[in-house]
Amino acid sequence: MNIGFVGAGKVGCSLAKLLTERGKQVSGIYSRSPSSAAWAAQFTNTTHFEEINELLDVSDVLFLTVPDQSIRSVYESLDPTKLVDKIICHCSGALSTAVFEGIEKYGASAFSIHPFVAISSRHESYQNLPHTIFTMESKPIRKEHKEAMLALLQDLDLQVEEITAESKAAYHGAAVMASNLMLGLLSVAKRELQAAGFSEQGATEAILSLAEGNLANAIKAEEKPFVTALTGPIQRGDASTVEGHLKAFSGDSREIYRLLSREVLRLAQEKNGTMDDIRLTELLYEDEEE
Ligand SMILES: NC(=O)c1ccc[n+]([C@@H]2O[C@H](COP(=O)([O-])OP(=O)(O)OC[C@H]3O[C@@H](n4cnc5c(N)ncnc54)[C@H](OP(=O)(O)O)[C@@H]3O)[C@@H](O)[C@H]2O)c1
C-alpha cells in the first residue's frame, strides 16, 4: 500500500516519518511550497512531488495533511479520473468526511483520521505518537479499504477509536473541553485568586501546582479516575462551604462554578451513594426552580 502526503507540516511529516520508520511504503510528499516538500522528503527518506496529481497517481492512500480551511480546495484540485479505488484521508478534528463531497461517485473511500494529541514539531513529534489515540470516521466505498486502514493504524501501535460523521462536532467539542476549556477554567480560578489578594505569579504557580496534583491523582488511579481523585467540599457533602463560594463569586465565575459543581455532585454521588445531597442539589439547581 503506497501512502502519499499532501501538506508537509507537523502532522504530515510526523505520520510520514512514523510510517517509514515502521517499514511502510510512503509514495511521496507534495506541499504548497516546494522547499517544505523537499525537506520532508529528505527527513522521511522519500520523494517530493511538484504536481499533486502525479503523487495521487502513484498512491493508494492520500493523506491531505493541510490546514482545515484548505482541505476542501485541495480535495477539489484532485483529478477525479485518478480517484478510482483510492483512499483519501484528512486529519481534522472538527471536519468530517462530508468535506470530501461526492467522493463516492468517483469510486473512492473517505477517511477522517484525527490524532487525539498535540503534534508540535515536524521532526520530533513522531516519536511520541505510538500508543496515542487516533479517532477514525470513515465513508468506505469497499470494506477492504476500512480493514486496510485499521490494520495500518494498528501496525503503527496507534489506539483507534471509531466514531460517526454525525458525532464529529460533539466529539471535537469534547476534546476542546479537555484541552482549551481546561485552560480557560484555570484562568478563571487564577483571576479569582488575584482578586483575593494573590500576586499574578503566585496565583499562576498555585493554580498550576493544584491542577497538576489533581491530574496526577486521576492518572495514577487504578479505576474510575475522576471519582477516585475527587476531593473538596461537594464530595464531603459540605453545603455551607459551597453556599459561601456561590455568594463570594458573581457573573461568569459564579455560573462556571455552579455548572461544573453539578457534574462534581454526580461524581460525588457515584463515590458515596448514601451522601446527603438535598441542600447541595437545591443550591446548585436553585436558579432553575425560579
Ligand atoms: N498539529 C496538531 O497538533 C494537530 C493535531 C490533530 C489534528 N491536526 C490536523 O492536522 C492537519 C494539519 O495540521 P498541522 O498542524 O500539520 O498544520 P501545519 O503544521 O500548519 O502544516 C500544514 C502544511 O500544509 C501545507 N499547505 C497549506 N496549504 C496547502 C495547500 N493548499 N496545498 C498543499 N499544501 C498546503 C503547509 O504549507 P507549506 O508547504 O508552505 O509548508 C504546511 O506544510 C489539520 O487538519 C489539523 O487540524 C493537527
The ligand as an ORCA input file, in Angstrom:
! r2SCAN-3c Opt
* xyz 0 1
  N      -0.746     19.860     14.949
  C      -1.637     19.253     15.723
  O      -1.487     19.197     16.957
  C      -2.831     18.562     15.122
  C      -3.492     17.598     15.914
  C      -4.597     16.943     15.385
  C      -5.008     17.234     14.087
  N      -4.345     18.176     13.336
  C      -4.838     18.407     11.963
  O      -3.827     18.048     11.031
  C      -3.942     18.856      9.851
  C      -2.600     19.509      9.568
  O      -2.237     20.313     10.685
  P      -0.711     20.685     11.000
  O      -0.664     21.045     12.450
  O       0.220     19.670     10.454
  O      -0.552     22.039     10.157
  P       0.784     22.752      9.683
  O       1.918     22.356     10.548
  O       0.443     24.193      9.542
  O       1.049     22.127      8.243
  C       0.219     22.298      7.154
  C       1.039     22.061      5.898
  O       0.193     22.107      4.752
  C       0.811     22.890      3.749
  N      -0.255     23.520      2.959
  C      -1.044     24.551      3.315
  N      -1.942     24.820      2.322
  C      -1.675     23.930      1.344
  C      -2.231     23.698      0.062
  N      -3.239     24.441     -0.405
  N      -1.697     22.703     -0.698
  C      -0.677     21.957     -0.245
  N      -0.084     22.138      0.965
  C      -0.588     23.104      1.747
  C       1.623     23.918      4.513
  O       2.421     24.671      3.698
  P       3.970     24.767      3.263
  O       4.142     23.890      2.090
  O       4.108     26.208      2.958
  O       4.811     24.346      4.428
  C       2.141     23.087      5.673
  O       3.318     22.419      5.354
  C      -5.086     19.841     10.125
  O      -6.262     19.306      9.576
  C      -5.162     19.864     11.654
  O      -6.461     20.203     12.124
  C      -3.291     18.849     13.835
*
